[in-house]
Amino acid sequence: MNYQIVKVNNNFNVVETLTGLTIESFDVFNLARKYLSFLNKGGAFNGFTPAFILRKVHISINSDYEDM
């Protein structure tokens, strides 16, 4: 089992067992369980998720851009 569900406050976090990295957070247990099942059956990175995949990226849009 590469992933597990950890309850934190009112959220159910799907956590990578080896690294402790939170992959996704849900407010409904059944959704977390379905995602956990998908991941434990080999979905995504199979227990070795690169941390940079989960980082949020801020994109700034150039306001001078004109449609062609």
NUKOLRO-195093 format. One record per residue: residue in three letters; x, z, y of N, C-alpha, C in turn; residue number from 1. Coordinates in nm, 4 decimals. Each point is the difference from the previous one (the first is absolute). Layout:
BEGIN
<kekol><type>ALA</type><n_px>X</n_px><n_pz>Z</n_pz><n_py>Y</n_py><ca_px>X</ca_px><ca_pz>Z</ca_pz><ca_py>Y</ca_py><c_px>X</c_px><c_pz>Z</c_pz><c_py>Y</c_py><seq>NUM</seq></kekol>
...
This chain:
BEGIN
<kekol><type>MET</type><n_px>0.0856</n_px><n_pz>0.0000</n_pz><n_py>-0.1173</n_py><ca_px>-0.0856</ca_px><ca_pz>0.0000</ca_pz><ca_py>0.1173</ca_py><c_px>0.0906</c_px><c_pz>0.0000</c_pz><c_py>0.1242</c_py><seq>1</seq></kekol>
<kekol><type>ASN</type><n_px>-0.0060</n_px><n_pz>-0.1061</n_pz><n_py>0.0770</n_py><ca_px>0.0843</ca_px><ca_pz>-0.0148</ca_pz><ca_py>0.1178</ca_py><c_px>-0.0630</c_px><c_pz>0.0551</c_pz><c_py>0.1269</c_py><seq>2</seq></kekol>
<kekol><type>TYR</type><n_px>-0.1325</n_px><n_pz>0.0184</n_pz><n_py>-0.0036</n_py><ca_px>-0.0726</ca_px><ca_pz>0.0455</ca_pz><ca_py>0.1188</ca_py><c_px>-0.0927</c_px><c_pz>0.1141</c_pz><c_py>-0.0378</c_py><seq>3</seq></kekol>
<kekol><type>GLN</type><n_px>-0.0339</n_px><n_pz>0.0812</n_pz><n_py>0.0987</n_py><ca_px>-0.0949</ca_px><ca_pz>0.1092</ca_pz><ca_py>-0.0220</ca_py><c_px>-0.0815</c_px><c_pz>0.0211</c_pz><c_py>0.1272</c_py><seq>4</seq></kekol>
<kekol><type>ILE</type><n_px>-0.1102</n_px><n_pz>0.0730</n_pz><n_py>-0.0141</n_py><ca_px>-0.0844</ca_px><ca_pz>0.0331</ca_pz><ca_py>0.1150</ca_py><c_px>0.0298</c_px><c_pz>0.1432</c_pz><c_py>0.0412</c_py><seq>5</seq></kekol>
<kekol><type>VAL</type><n_px>0.0258</n_px><n_pz>0.0184</n_pz><n_py>0.1287</n_py><ca_px>0.0250</ca_px><ca_pz>0.1318</ca_pz><ca_py>0.0563</ca_py><c_px>-0.1026</c_px><c_pz>0.0227</c_pz><c_py>0.1101</c_py><seq>6</seq></kekol>
<kekol><type>LYS</type><n_px>-0.0754</n_px><n_pz>0.1106</n_pz><n_py>-0.0106</n_py><ca_px>-0.0993</ca_px><ca_pz>0.0311</ca_pz><ca_py>0.1028</ca_py><c_px>0.0672</c_px><c_pz>0.0755</c_pz><c_py>0.1139</c_py><seq>7</seq></kekol>
<kekol><type>VAL</type><n_px>-0.0139</n_px><n_pz>-0.0549</n_pz><n_py>0.1210</n_py><ca_px>0.0546</ca_px><ca_pz>0.0625</ca_pz><ca_py>0.1206</ca_py><c_px>-0.1151</c_px><c_pz>0.0102</c_pz><c_py>0.0998</c_py><seq>8</seq></kekol>
<kekol><type>ASN</type><n_px>-0.0369</n_px><n_pz>0.1230</n_pz><n_py>0.0339</n_py><ca_px>-0.1173</ca_px><ca_pz>0.0250</ca_pz><ca_py>0.0847</ca_py><c_px>-0.1203</c_px><c_pz>-0.0675</c_pz><c_py>-0.0626</c_py><seq>9</seq></kekol>
<kekol><type>ASN</type><n_px>-0.0636</n_px><n_pz>-0.0927</n_pz><n_py>0.0681</n_py><ca_px>-0.1173</ca_px><ca_pz>-0.0687</ca_pz><ca_py>-0.0557</ca_py><c_px>0.0325</c_px><c_pz>-0.1406</c_pz><c_py>-0.0473</c_py><seq>10</seq></kekol>
<kekol><type>ASN</type><n_px>0.1281</n_px><n_pz>-0.0326</n_pz><n_py>-0.0131</n_py><ca_px>0.0413</ca_px><ca_pz>-0.1335</ca_pz><ca_py>-0.0436</ca_py><c_px>0.0592</c_px><c_pz>0.0038</c_pz><c_py>-0.1400</c_py><seq>11</seq></kekol>
<kekol><type>PHE</type><n_px>-0.0128</n_px><n_pz>-0.1123</n_pz><n_py>-0.0680</n_py><ca_px>0.0591</ca_px><ca_pz>-0.0174</ca_pz><ca_py>-0.1321</ca_py><c_px>0.1105</c_px><c_pz>-0.1037</c_pz><c_py>0.0150</c_py><seq>12</seq></kekol>
<kekol><type>ASN</type><n_px>0.1248</n_px><n_pz>0.0458</n_pz><n_py>-0.0074</n_py><ca_px>0.1144</ca_px><ca_pz>-0.0877</ca_pz><ca_py>0.0193</ca_py><c_px>0.0507</c_px><c_pz>-0.0507</c_pz><c_py>-0.1337</c_py><seq>13</seq></kekol>
<kekol><type>VAL</type><n_px>0.0213</n_px><n_pz>-0.1303</n_pz><n_py>-0.0087</n_py><ca_px>0.0651</ca_px><ca_pz>-0.0583</ca_pz><ca_py>-0.1165</ca_py><c_px>0.1488</c_px><c_pz>0.0024</c_pz><c_py>0.0305</c_py><seq>14</seq></kekol>
<kekol><type>VAL</type><n_px>0.0741</n_px><n_pz>0.0738</n_pz><n_py>-0.0831</n_py><ca_px>0.1407</ca_px><ca_pz>0.0279</ca_pz><ca_py>0.0255</ca_py><c_px>0.0847</c_px><c_pz>-0.0555</c_pz><c_py>-0.1134</c_py><seq>15</seq></kekol>
<kekol><type>GLU</type><n_px>0.1112</n_px><n_pz>-0.0612</n_pz><n_py>0.0361</n_py><ca_px>0.0965</ca_px><ca_pz>-0.0468</ca_pz><ca_py>-0.0984</ca_py><c_px>0.0721</c_px><c_pz>0.1219</c_pz><c_py>-0.0578</c_py><seq>16</seq></kekol>
<kekol><type>THR</type><n_px>-0.0081</n_px><n_pz>0.0186</n_pz><n_py>-0.1297</n_py><ca_px>0.0514</ca_px><ca_pz>0.1199</ca_pz><ca_py>-0.0650</ca_py><c_px>0.1504</c_px><c_pz>0.0167</c_pz><c_py>0.0192</c_py><seq>17</seq></kekol>
<kekol><type>LEU</type><n_px>0.0751</n_px><n_pz>-0.1056</n_pz><n_py>-0.0162</n_py><ca_px>0.1461</ca_px><ca_pz>0.0084</ca_pz><ca_py>0.0056</ca_py><c_px>0.0526</c_px><c_pz>0.0384</c_pz><c_py>0.1379</c_py><seq>18</seq></kekol>
<kekol><type>THR</type><n_px>-0.0587</n_px><n_pz>-0.0580</n_pz><n_py>0.1052</n_py><ca_px>0.0525</ca_px><ca_pz>0.0203</ca_pz><ca_py>0.1358</ca_py><c_px>-0.0822</c_px><c_pz>0.0950</c_pz><c_py>0.0854</c_py><seq>19</seq></kekol>
<kekol><type>GLY</type><n_px>-0.1256</n_px><n_pz>0.0253</n_pz><n_py>-0.0387</n_py><ca_px>-0.0889</ca_px><ca_pz>0.0813</ca_pz><ca_py>0.0823</ca_py><c_px>-0.0578</c_px><c_pz>-0.0758</c_pz><c_py>0.1173</c_py><seq>20</seq></kekol>
<kekol><type>LEU</type><n_px>0.0191</n_px><n_pz>-0.1301</n_pz><n_py>0.0030</n_py><ca_px>-0.0467</ca_px><ca_pz>-0.0862</ca_pz><ca_py>0.1087</ca_py><c_px>-0.1512</c_px><c_pz>-0.0188</c_pz><c_py>-0.0099</c_py><seq>21</seq></kekol>
<kekol><type>THR</type><n_px>-0.0728</n_px><n_pz>0.0272</n_pz><n_py>0.1097</n_py><ca_px>-0.1443</ca_px><ca_pz>-0.0228</ca_pz><ca_py>0.0027</ca_py><c_px>-0.0246</c_px><c_pz>-0.1493</c_pz><c_py>0.0186</c_py><seq>22</seq></kekol>
<kekol><type>ILE</type><n_px>-0.0676</n_px><n_pz>-0.0605</n_pz><n_py>-0.0974</n_py><ca_px>-0.0257</ca_px><ca_pz>-0.1431</ca_pz><ca_py>0.0024</ca_py><c_px>-0.1272</c_px><c_pz>-0.0301</c_pz><c_py>0.0780</c_py><seq>23</seq></kekol>
<kekol><type>GLU</type><n_px>-0.1034</n_px><n_pz>0.0792</n_pz><n_py>-0.0225</n_py><ca_px>-0.1290</ca_px><ca_pz>-0.0214</ca_pz><ca_py>0.0671</ca_py><c_px>-0.0756</c_px><c_pz>0.1312</c_pz><c_py>0.0004</c_py><seq>24</seq></kekol>
<kekol><type>SER</type><n_px>-0.0888</n_px><n_pz>0.0156</n_pz><n_py>0.0970</n_py><ca_px>-0.0809</ca_px><ca_pz>0.1199</ca_pz><ca_py>0.0126</ca_py><c_px>-0.1471</c_px><c_pz>-0.0390</c_pz><c_py>0.0031</c_py><seq>25</seq></kekol>
<kekol><type>PHE</type><n_px>-0.0827</n_px><n_pz>0.0752</n_pz><n_py>-0.0718</n_py><ca_px>-0.1433</ca_px><ca_pz>-0.0277</ca_pz><ca_py>-0.0092</ca_py><c_px>-0.0785</c_px><c_pz>0.1269</c_pz><c_py>0.0297</c_py><seq>26</seq></kekol>
<kekol><type>ASP</type><n_px>-0.1206</n_px><n_pz>-0.0174</n_pz><n_py>0.0516</n_py><ca_px>-0.0865</ca_px><ca_pz>0.1162</ca_pz><ca_py>0.0204</ca_py><c_px>-0.1006</c_px><c_pz>0.0150</c_pz><c_py>-0.1133</c_py><seq>27</seq></kekol>
<kekol><type>VAL</type><n_px>-0.0009</n_px><n_pz>-0.0946</n_pz><n_py>-0.0932</n_py><ca_px>-0.0891</ca_px><ca_pz>0.0037</ca_pz><ca_py>-0.1156</ca_py><c_px>0.0859</c_px><c_pz>-0.0026</c_pz><c_py>-0.1268</c_py><seq>28</seq></kekol>
<kekol><type>PHE</type><n_px>-0.0200</n_px><n_pz>0.0981</n_pz><n_py>-0.0870</n_py><ca_px>0.0826</ca_px><ca_pz>0.0119</ca_pz><ca_py>-0.1205</ca_py><c_px>-0.0078</c_px><c_pz>-0.1235</c_pz><c_py>-0.0887</c_py><seq>29</seq></kekol>
<kekol><type>ASN</type><n_px>-0.1214</n_px><n_pz>-0.0549</n_pz><n_py>-0.0199</n_py><ca_px>-0.0149</ca_px><ca_pz>-0.1150</ca_pz><ca_py>-0.0899</ca_py><c_px>0.0785</c_px><c_pz>-0.1214</c_pz><c_py>0.0466</c_py><seq>30</seq></kekol>
<kekol><type>LEU</type><n_px>0.0109</n_px><n_pz>-0.0197</n_pz><n_py>0.1305</n_py><ca_px>0.0808</ca_px><ca_pz>-0.1114</ca_pz><ca_py>0.0510</ca_py><c_px>0.1484</c_px><c_pz>0.0236</c_pz><c_py>-0.0281</c_py><seq>31</seq></kekol>
<kekol><type>ALA</type><n_px>0.0435</n_px><n_pz>0.1227</n_pz><n_py>0.0171</n_py><ca_px>0.1390</ca_px><ca_pz>0.0351</ca_pz><ca_py>-0.0298</ca_py><c_px>0.0281</c_px><c_pz>-0.0190</c_pz><c_py>-0.1495</c_py><seq>32</seq></kekol>
<kekol><type>ARG</type><n_px>-0.0941</n_px><n_pz>0.0392</n_pz><n_py>-0.0835</n_py><ca_px>0.0166</ca_px><ca_pz>-0.0131</ca_pz><ca_py>-0.1447</ca_py><c_px>0.0101</c_px><c_pz>-0.1462</c_pz><c_py>-0.0431</c_py><seq>33</seq></kekol>
<kekol><type>LYS</type><n_px>-0.0825</n_px><n_pz>-0.0861</n_pz><n_py>0.0600</n_py><ca_px>0.0056</ca_px><ca_pz>-0.1431</ca_pz><ca_py>-0.0325</ca_py><c_px>0.1337</c_px><c_pz>-0.0608</c_pz><c_py>0.0428</c_py><seq>34</seq></kekol>
<kekol><type>TYR</type><n_px>0.0471</n_px><n_pz>0.0383</n_pz><n_py>0.1180</n_py><ca_px>0.1277</ca_px><ca_pz>-0.0515</ca_pz><ca_py>0.0486</ca_py><c_px>0.1148</c_px><c_pz>0.0530</c_pz><c_py>-0.0863</c_py><seq>35</seq></kekol>
<kekol><type>LEU</type><n_px>-0.0091</n_px><n_pz>0.1269</n_pz><n_py>-0.0386</n_py><ca_px>0.0990</ca_px><ca_pz>0.0601</ca_pz><ca_py>-0.0886</ca_py><c_px>0.0073</c_px><c_pz>-0.0761</c_pz><c_py>-0.1319</c_py><seq>36</seq></kekol>
<kekol><type>SER</type><n_px>-0.1146</n_px><n_pz>-0.0313</n_pz><n_py>-0.0554</n_py><ca_px>-0.0053</ca_px><ca_pz>-0.0747</ca_pz><ca_py>-0.1258</ca_py><c_px>0.0662</c_px><c_pz>-0.1369</c_pz><c_py>0.0155</c_py><seq>37</seq></kekol>
<kekol><type>PHE</type><n_px>-0.0306</n_px><n_pz>-0.0701</n_pz><n_py>0.1089</n_py><ca_px>0.0605</ca_px><ca_pz>-0.1309</ca_pz><ca_py>0.0275</ca_py><c_px>0.1524</c_px><c_pz>0.0112</c_pz><c_py>0.0038</c_py><seq>38</seq></kekol>
<kekol><type>LEU</type><n_px>0.0507</n_px><n_pz>0.1000</n_pz><n_py>0.0730</n_py><ca_px>0.1446</ca_px><ca_pz>0.0160</ca_pz><ca_py>0.0135</ca_py><c_px>0.0653</c_px><c_pz>0.0402</c_pz><c_py>-0.1326</c_py><seq>39</seq></kekol>
<kekol><type>ASN</type><n_px>-0.0621</n_px><n_pz>0.0911</n_pz><n_py>-0.0736</n_py><ca_px>0.0582</ca_px><ca_pz>0.0456</ca_pz><ca_py>-0.1259</ca_py><c_px>-0.0045</c_px><c_pz>-0.1054</c_pz><c_py>-0.1093</c_py><seq>40</seq></kekol>
<kekol><type>LYS</type><n_px>-0.0808</n_px><n_pz>-0.1042</n_pz><n_py>0.0194</n_py><ca_px>-0.0031</ca_px><ca_pz>-0.1115</ca_pz><ca_py>-0.0955</ca_py><c_px>0.0982</c_px><c_pz>-0.1097</c_pz><c_py>0.0388</c_py><seq>41</seq></kekol>
<kekol><type>GLY</type><n_px>0.0858</n_px><n_pz>0.0292</n_pz><n_py>0.0981</n_py><ca_px>0.1044</ca_px><ca_pz>-0.0958</ca_pz><ca_py>0.0363</ca_py><c_px>-0.0245</c_px><c_pz>-0.0734</c_pz><c_py>0.1291</c_py><seq>42</seq></kekol>
<kekol><type>GLY</type><n_px>-0.1066</n_px><n_pz>0.0327</n_pz><n_py>0.0720</n_py><ca_px>-0.0266</ca_px><ca_pz>-0.0665</ca_pz><ca_py>0.1270</ca_py><c_px>0.1039</c_px><c_pz>0.0368</c_pz><c_py>0.1041</c_py><seq>43</seq></kekol>
<kekol><type>ALA</type><n_px>0.0200</n_px><n_pz>-0.0844</n_pz><n_py>0.0960</n_py><ca_px>0.0932</ca_px><ca_pz>0.0222</ca_pz><ca_py>0.1111</ca_py><c_px>0.1441</c_px><c_pz>0.0050</c_pz><c_py>-0.0491</c_py><seq>44</seq></kekol>
<kekol><type>PHE</type><n_px>0.0713</n_px><n_pz>0.1088</n_pz><n_py>0.0264</n_py><ca_px>0.1432</ca_px><ca_pz>0.0066</ca_pz><ca_py>-0.0275</ca_py><c_px>0.0338</c_px><c_pz>0.0801</c_pz><c_py>-0.1247</c_py><seq>45</seq></kekol>
<kekol><type>ASN</type><n_px>-0.1009</n_px><n_pz>0.0360</n_pz><n_py>-0.0792</n_py><ca_px>0.0201</ca_px><ca_pz>0.0675</ca_pz><ca_py>-0.1277</ca_py><c_px>0.0840</c_px><c_pz>0.1273</c_pz><c_py>0.0113</c_py><seq>46</seq></kekol>
<kekol><type>GLY</type><n_px>-0.0257</n_px><n_pz>0.0795</n_pz><n_py>0.1030</n_py><ca_px>0.0645</ca_px><ca_pz>0.1296</ca_pz><ca_py>0.0119</ca_py><c_px>0.1254</c_px><c_pz>0.0028</c_pz><c_py>0.0850</c_py><seq>47</seq></kekol>
<kekol><type>PHE</type><n_px>0.0365</n_px><n_pz>-0.1126</n_pz><n_py>0.0579</n_py><ca_px>0.1222</ca_px><ca_pz>-0.0061</ca_pz><ca_py>0.0805</ca_py><c_px>-0.0280</c_px><c_pz>-0.0692</c_pz><c_py>0.1326</c_py><seq>48</seq></kekol>
<kekol><type>THR</type><n_px>-0.0889</n_px><n_pz>0.0559</n_pz><n_py>0.0787</n_py><ca_px>-0.0415</ca_px><ca_pz>-0.0600</ca_pz><ca_py>0.1264</ca_py><c_px>0.1079</c_px><c_pz>0.0193</c_pz><c_py>0.1063</c_py><seq>49</seq></kekol>
<kekol><type>PRO</type><n_px>0.0514</n_px><n_pz>-0.1093</n_pz><n_py>0.0587</n_py><ca_px>0.0956</ca_px><ca_pz>0.0155</ca_pz><ca_py>0.1103</ca_py><c_px>-0.0696</c_px><c_pz>0.0650</c_pz><c_py>0.1195</c_py><seq>50</seq></kekol>
<kekol><type>ALA</type><n_px>0.0620</n_px><n_pz>0.1006</n_pz><n_py>0.0591</n_py><ca_px>-0.0618</ca_px><ca_pz>0.0754</ca_pz><ca_py>0.1099</ca_py><c_px>-0.0358</c_px><c_pz>-0.0893</c_pz><c_py>0.1183</c_py><seq>51</seq></kekol>
<kekol><type>PHE</type><n_px>0.0802</n_px><n_pz>-0.1029</n_pz><n_py>0.0268</n_py><ca_px>-0.0280</ca_px><ca_pz>-0.0845</ca_pz><ca_py>0.1166</ca_py><c_px>-0.1319</c_px><c_pz>-0.0749</c_pz><c_py>-0.0127</c_py><seq>52</seq></kekol>
<kekol><type>ILE</type><n_px>-0.0494</n_px><n_pz>-0.0180</n_pz><n_py>-0.1200</n_py><ca_px>-0.1281</ca_px><ca_pz>-0.0676</ca_pz><ca_py>-0.0210</ca_py><c_px>-0.1133</c_px><c_pz>0.0801</c_pz><c_py>0.0634</c_py><seq>53</seq></kekol>
<kekol><type>LEU</type><n_px>0.0127</n_px><n_pz>0.1311</n_pz><n_py>0.0040</n_py><ca_px>-0.1074</ca_px><ca_pz>0.0871</ca_pz><ca_py>0.0474</ca_py><c_px>0.0112</c_px><c_pz>0.0354</c_pz><c_py>0.1478</c_py><seq>54</seq></kekol>
<kekol><type>ARG</type><n_px>0.1045</n_px><n_pz>-0.0437</n_pz><n_py>0.0665</n_py><ca_px>0.0166</ca_px><ca_pz>0.0304</ca_pz><ca_py>0.1422</ca_py><c_px>-0.0960</c_px><c_pz>-0.0825</c_pz><c_py>0.0832</c_py><seq>55</seq></kekol>
<kekol><type>LYS</type><n_px>-0.0534</n_px><n_pz>0.0615</n_pz><n_py>0.1029</n_py><ca_px>-0.0888</ca_px><ca_pz>-0.0717</ca_pz><ca_py>0.0909</ca_py><c_px>0.0847</c_px><c_pz>-0.0766</c_pz><c_py>0.1005</c_py><seq>56</seq></kekol>
<kekol><type>VAL</type><n_px>-0.0421</n_px><n_pz>-0.1211</n_pz><n_py>0.0289</n_py><ca_px>0.0728</ca_px><ca_pz>-0.0854</ca_pz><ca_py>0.0931</ca_py><c_px>-0.0869</c_px><c_pz>-0.0238</c_pz><c_py>0.1221</c_py><seq>57</seq></kekol>
<kekol><type>HIS</type><n_px>0.0574</n_px><n_pz>0.0178</n_pz><n_py>0.1166</n_py><ca_px>-0.0705</ca_px><ca_pz>-0.0264</ca_pz><ca_py>0.1244</ca_py><c_px>0.0379</c_px><c_pz>-0.1390</c_pz><c_py>0.0487</c_py><seq>58</seq></kekol>
<kekol><type>ILE</type><n_px>-0.1006</n_px><n_pz>-0.0791</n_pz><n_py>0.0258</n_py><ca_px>0.0229</ca_px><ca_pz>-0.1365</ca_pz><ca_py>0.0459</ca_py><c_px>-0.0453</c_px><c_pz>-0.0103</c_pz><c_py>0.1443</c_py><seq>59</seq></kekol>
<kekol><type>SER</type><n_px>0.0868</n_px><n_pz>-0.0518</n_pz><n_py>0.0828</n_py><ca_px>-0.0411</ca_px><ca_pz>-0.0197</ca_pz><ca_py>0.1377</ca_py><c_px>-0.0240</c_px><c_pz>-0.1484</c_pz><c_py>0.0220</c_py><seq>60</seq></kekol>
<kekol><type>ILE</type><n_px>-0.1043</n_px><n_pz>-0.0281</n_pz><n_py>0.0731</n_py><ca_px>-0.0409</ca_px><ca_pz>-0.1387</ca_pz><ca_py>0.0250</ca_py><c_px>0.0417</c_px><c_pz>-0.0382</c_pz><c_py>0.1410</c_py><seq>61</seq></kekol>
<kekol><type>ASN</type><n_px>0.0664</n_px><n_pz>-0.1120</n_pz><n_py>0.0095</n_py><ca_px>0.0449</ca_px><ca_pz>-0.0506</ca_pz><ca_py>0.1281</ca_py><c_px>-0.1209</c_px><c_pz>-0.0486</c_pz><c_py>0.0803</c_py><seq>62</seq></kekol>
<kekol><type>SER</type><n_px>-0.0250</n_px><n_pz>0.0601</n_pz><n_py>0.1133</n_py><ca_px>-0.1179</ca_px><ca_pz>-0.0366</ca_pz><ca_py>0.0801</ca_py><c_px>0.0191</c_px><c_pz>-0.1318</c_pz><c_py>0.0747</c_py><seq>63</seq></kekol>
<kekol><type>ASP</type><n_px>0.1206</n_px><n_pz>-0.0554</n_pz><n_py>0.0005</n_py><ca_px>0.0263</ca_px><ca_pz>-0.1280</ca_pz><ca_py>0.0661</ca_py><c_px>-0.0261</c_px><c_pz>-0.1194</c_pz><c_py>-0.0894</c_py><seq>64</seq></kekol>
<kekol><type>TYR</type><n_px>-0.0343</n_px><n_pz>0.0257</n_pz><n_py>-0.1246</n_py><ca_px>-0.0238</ca_px><ca_pz>-0.1074</ca_pz><ca_py>-0.0943</ca_py><c_px>-0.1224</c_px><c_pz>-0.0813</c_pz><c_py>0.0409</c_py><seq>65</seq></kekol>
<kekol><type>GLU</type><n_px>0.0122</n_px><n_pz>-0.1324</n_pz><n_py>-0.0059</n_py><ca_px>-0.1120</ca_px><ca_pz>-0.0876</ca_pz><ca_py>0.0341</ca_py><c_px>-0.0308</c_px><c_pz>-0.0874</c_pz><c_py>-0.1217</c_py><seq>66</seq></kekol>
<kekol><type>ASP</type><n_px>-0.1273</n_px><n_pz>-0.0207</n_pz><n_py>-0.0244</n_py><ca_px>-0.0389</ca_px><ca_pz>-0.0899</ca_pz><ca_py>-0.1093</ca_py><c_px>0.0400</c_px><c_pz>-0.1420</c_pz><c_py>0.0355</c_py><seq>67</seq></kekol>
<kekol><type>MET</type><n_px>0.0411</n_px><n_pz>-0.0737</n_pz><n_py>-0.0986</n_py><ca_px>0.0393</ca_px><ca_pz>-0.1388</ca_pz><ca_py>0.0217</ca_py><c_px>-0.1155</c_px><c_pz>-0.0908</c_pz><c_py>-0.0271</c_py><seq>68</seq></kekol>
